[in-house]
Amino acid sequence: MTPKKLGYHFPAEFAPHTATWLSWPHKEASWPGKIDSIFPVYAQFIKLVAEGEKVNINVADEKMKQFAVSHLEKVGADFKNIDFFFHPTNDAWCRDHGPAFLINPTEKKKMIVDWGYNAWGGKYPPFDLDDVIPTLIAKQYNIPVVHPGIVMEGGSVEFNGKGTLLTTRACLLNPNRNPHLNQSQIEEYLINYYGVNHILWLGDGIIGDDTDGHIDDLTRFVNSDTVVTIVEENKGDENYEILQDNLKELKTLRLEDGKPLNIIELPMPSPVVYEDQRLPASYANFYIANKYVVVPTFRDKNDDRALTILQACFPDRKVVGLDSTDIIWGLGSFHCLSQQEPAA
């Protein structure tokens, strides 16, 4: 019996959370020469999220826990809402290696889907520790865990909570993930293991995105029938055509009830380049917590505009910008670093 047949589904991120899961950053190769600069902002992120829900942090050992505690103390985080779990990881990108929690609202139960994880097509070995994180958490919670047996990353899928899942062909159909599966076979897995009915496909992701086009840098649901999508206003920018194509395709898509999407355009920051590398800086990589929506900012003229647009999308939450200029050197931001645990 698949999770869908058992009455389980993956809720939208804007639905109430029990907790947020994180894996404390420690891999210097992910932020070469810069890892120390990310901890103050990362701790600030945790402080904000912990004001409205539990924050559960995977750490390797007591030493890493104490290191994390020292940074969280500096920002005045509330430790009543912060727990540590001794689950060693290879890297910090909990959106992709963390637990996919499904809920059964009738029975008020949860289960975890442990998708395969191969570090975005085998790009950054080793990834053996990351790959088992969901099962470790399921054991800790003593809840059921299912293993679909294919590779899938949390940053590659977006949900409206009413049965629609949004993703990209660039990522899910990339031969470095599940080369033995075609589009309709992948859709079958998405439907059965995320508990959705309706799959919407977009094309390519942004330049600099090493995940092969994750949706969470591109287009996000802010409620059940509305998305924000990034657009590049500079016609000379290499993202301009990609994002115009994305916008055109979005306008043709229909939700599970046959209605078109409400589409809100979000600007892009100016290119963020470090050591001659274009980084995947995007305001779409925000995280929707119970109390706040935490948005990456880039010391850019469009920061305030992006925050104003997003605040209008979330009347029940405060939108907060946190400087992601150093964090984005790791090729991801707050959404990539976090995974929500929904309330049953």
C-alpha positions in Angstrom: 0.0 0.0 0.0 1.4 3.4 -1.0 1.2 6.4 1.3 -1.5 7.9 -0.9 -3.7 4.8 -0.7 -3.2 4.9 3.1 -4.5 8.5 3.2 -1.2 10.4 3.6 -0.1 13.5 1.8 2.7 16.1 1.9 1.2 19.4 3.1 2.1 22.8 1.7 4.9 24.6 3.5 2.5 27.4 4.6 0.4 24.9 6.6 1.2 24.7 10.3 4.5 23.2 11.4 5.4 21.1 14.4 9.0 21.8 13.8 11.8 22.7 11.3 14.7 20.3 10.7 18.2 21.4 10.0 21.6 19.9 9.6 24.3 22.1 11.2 26.8 23.2 8.6 30.3 21.8 8.9 31.6 20.9 5.5 34.2 23.5 4.6 34.3 22.4 1.0 30.7 23.7 0.6 31.8 27.2 1.6 35.5 27.2 0.7 37.3 29.9 2.6 34.1 31.3 4.0 32.4 28.8 6.3 33.0 30.9 9.5 31.2 33.9 8.0 27.9 32.0 7.7 27.3 31.0 11.3 26.0 34.4 12.6 23.3 34.6 10.0 22.5 30.9 10.2 22.1 31.3 14.0 19.8 34.3 13.4 17.7 32.2 11.1 17.3 29.5 13.8 16.4 32.2 16.4 13.6 33.5 14.2 12.1 30.1 13.3 12.3 29.0 17.0 10.0 31.9 17.9 7.1 30.0 16.3 8.0 26.3 16.3 10.5 23.7 17.4 13.8 23.6 15.6 15.5 20.2 15.5 19.1 20.2 14.5 21.2 17.3 13.3 24.7 17.4 14.7 27.6 14.9 14.6 28.6 14.9 18.2 28.7 16.8 21.5 31.5 19.0 20.2 29.5 20.2 17.2 26.5 20.7 19.5 28.5 23.0 21.8 29.8 24.9 18.8 26.2 25.4 17.6 25.0 26.4 21.1 27.8 29.0 21.4 26.6 30.7 18.1 22.9 30.5 19.1 23.7 32.0 22.5 25.3 35.0 20.7 22.1 35.8 19.0 19.9 35.2 22.0 18.0 32.2 20.6 15.3 30.6 22.8 16.6 27.2 23.7 13.2 26.0 24.9 12.3 25.5 21.3 15.7 24.0 20.1 16.6 20.4 20.2 19.7 18.6 19.0 19.9 15.1 17.5 23.1 13.1 17.1 22.7 12.3 13.5 26.0 12.8 11.6 25.7 14.3 8.1 27.9 14.9 5.2 26.6 18.4 4.5 24.0 21.0 5.6 21.3 20.8 2.8 18.5 19.4 4.9 15.8 20.3 2.3 17.2 17.6 0.0 18.5 15.0 2.4 16.1 15.6 5.3 12.8 13.8 6.1 9.8 14.2 3.9 7.0 14.1 6.5 3.5 13.1 5.3 0.4 13.4 7.4 -2.9 11.5 7.6 -5.3 14.2 8.8 -8.1 11.7 9.6 -6.0 9.5 11.8 -3.7 12.4 13.0 -0.7 10.3 12.1 2.7 11.0 10.4 5.0 8.9 8.3 8.4 9.7 6.6 9.3 9.1 3.0 13.0 8.3 2.7 13.8 9.0 -0.9 17.2 8.1 -2.3 19.7 10.9 -2.1 22.9 11.1 -4.4 24.0 14.7 -3.9 22.4 16.1 -7.0 23.5 13.4 -9.4 26.7 12.3 -7.6 28.3 15.8 -7.8 29.6 15.9 -4.2 30.5 12.6 -2.7 30.4 11.2 -0.1 26.7 11.4 0.7 26.1 8.1 2.6 25.4 9.8 6.0 22.9 12.3 4.4 21.1 9.5 2.6 20.1 7.8 5.9 18.9 10.9 7.8 15.1 10.4 7.2 15.2 6.8 8.5 17.2 7.8 11.6 14.5 10.4 12.3 11.7 8.0 11.7 13.3 5.6 14.2 13.8 8.4 16.7 10.1 9.2 16.4 9.0 5.6 16.2 6.9 6.3 13.1 6.6 4.4 9.8 9.2 5.1 7.1 8.8 4.1 3.4 11.6 3.8 0.8 10.4 4.4 -2.8 13.8 3.4 -4.1 14.4 6.3 -6.4 16.3 9.6 -6.0 14.2 12.7 -5.1 15.2 16.0 -3.5 12.9 18.2 -1.4 14.1 21.4 -3.2 12.9 19.9 -6.5 9.2 19.8 -5.6 6.7 22.5 -4.5 3.1 21.8 -3.2 -0.1 23.8 -3.0 -1.7 21.5 -0.3 -4.7 20.8 -2.5 -3.3 18.1 -4.6 -0.9 19.9 -7.0 2.8 19.4 -7.2 5.1 21.7 -9.2 8.5 20.7 -10.4 11.0 21.0 -13.3 12.0 18.8 -16.2 15.6 20.0 -15.9 16.0 18.4 -12.5 13.6 15.4 -12.4 14.3 14.2 -15.9 18.0 14.6 -15.6 19.7 11.3 -16.4 22.0 11.7 -13.3 18.9 11.1 -11.0 16.7 8.2 -12.2 17.9 7.3 -15.8 15.7 4.2 -15.9 12.5 6.2 -15.5 10.5 8.3 -18.0 8.3 11.3 -17.1 5.1 9.4 -16.6 6.9 6.8 -14.4 8.3 9.6 -12.2 4.8 11.2 -12.0 3.6 7.8 -10.7 6.1 8.0 -7.8 5.3 11.6 -7.0 1.6 10.8 -6.9 1.9 7.7 -4.8 4.6 8.8 -2.4 3.7 12.5 -1.9 -0.1 11.9 -2.0 -0.8 14.4 -4.8 -3.1 14.1 -7.8 -1.8 16.6 -10.3 1.8 17.3 -11.5 2.8 20.6 -13.2 6.2 20.7 -15.0 8.3 23.7 -15.8 11.6 23.9 -17.8 15.0 25.1 -16.7 16.3 26.6 -13.5 18.6 29.6 -13.0 22.2 30.0 -13.9 24.6 28.9 -11.2 22.2 26.4 -9.7 24.2 23.2 -9.3 21.1 21.2 -8.5 20.1 21.1 -12.2 17.1 23.4 -11.8 15.4 23.1 -8.4 12.0 24.7 -8.3 12.7 26.4 -4.9 15.0 28.9 -6.6 12.4 29.6 -9.3 8.7 29.4 -8.5 7.0 29.0 -5.1 3.4 28.5 -3.9 2.4 31.2 -1.4 -1.2 29.9 -1.1 -3.2 27.1 -2.8 -3.7 29.0 -6.1 -0.9 31.6 -6.1 2.7 31.4 -7.0 5.5 33.9 -6.9 8.0 33.5 -9.7 11.3 35.2 -10.3 11.9 37.3 -13.4 15.0 39.0 -14.7 14.4 42.6 -15.8 17.8 43.1 -17.5 17.5 41.8 -21.1 21.3 41.3 -21.3 21.4 39.0 -18.3 21.8 35.2 -19.0 18.8 34.5 -16.8 16.5 36.7 -18.8 15.3 34.3 -21.5 15.2 31.3 -19.1 12.9 33.2 -16.8 10.7 34.6 -19.5 10.2 31.1 -20.9 9.3 30.0 -17.4 6.8 32.8 -17.0 5.1 32.0 -20.3 4.9 28.3 -19.4 3.4 29.1 -16.0 0.6 31.1 -17.7 -0.4 28.0 -19.6 -0.6 25.7 -16.5 -3.8 24.8 -14.7 -4.4 23.7 -11.1 -6.1 20.5 -10.0 -9.5 22.3 -10.3 -8.8 23.5 -13.9 -8.2 27.1 -12.9 -5.1 29.1 -13.9 -2.5 30.1 -11.4 -2.4 33.5 -9.9 1.2 34.6 -10.8 3.1 37.3 -8.9 6.4 38.4 -10.3 9.4 38.7 -8.0 12.5 40.5 -9.2 16.0 39.0 -9.3 18.9 40.6 -7.5 21.9 41.8 -9.6 24.3 38.9 -10.3 26.1 37.7 -7.2 29.6 36.6 -8.3 32.3 35.2 -6.1 35.7 34.0 -7.3 34.5 34.3 -10.9 31.5 32.0 -10.2 27.9 33.2 -10.7 25.9 32.1 -7.6 22.3 31.1 -7.6 21.0 34.1 -5.7 17.2 34.2 -5.8 14.6 35.8 -3.5 12.5 32.6 -4.2 14.6 30.6 -1.8 12.6 31.9 1.2 11.5 29.7 4.1 7.9 29.8 5.3 7.9 29.2 9.1 4.9 29.4 11.5 5.7 33.0 12.5 8.0 34.4 9.9 8.8 34.1 6.2 12.6 34.3 6.1 13.9 35.7 2.8 17.5 35.7 1.6 18.8 39.2 0.7 21.9 40.2 -1.1 22.8 43.8 -0.3 21.0 44.7 -3.5 18.8 47.5 -4.7 16.0 44.9 -5.2 16.1 43.5 -1.7 13.4 45.9 -0.3 11.2 45.5 -3.3 11.3 41.7 -3.0 10.5 41.9 0.7 7.5 44.2 0.0 6.1 41.9 -2.6 6.4 38.9 -0.4 4.9 40.7 2.6 1.8 41.3 0.6 1.6 37.5 -0.1 1.8 36.6 3.6 -0.6 38.8 5.5 -0.6 36.4 8.5 3.2 36.3 8.9 6.0 38.8 9.2 8.5 38.8 6.2 12.1 39.2 7.4 15.1 39.6 5.1 18.4 38.0 6.3 21.7 38.7 4.5 22.5 35.6 2.4 25.6 37.0 0.6 27.9 34.7 2.3 25.5 31.7 2.6 24.9 31.7 -1.1 28.6 30.9 -1.7 27.4 27.4 -0.7 25.0 27.5 -3.7 21.8 27.5 -1.6 20.0 29.6 1.0 17.4 29.3 3.8 15.0 27.1 2.0 17.7 24.7 0.8 19.0 24.5 4.4 15.6 23.6 6.1 12.9 21.0 6.0 9.5 21.5 7.7 7.8 18.9 9.8 4.0 19.5 9.4 1.5 19.4 12.3 -0.7 16.3 12.0 
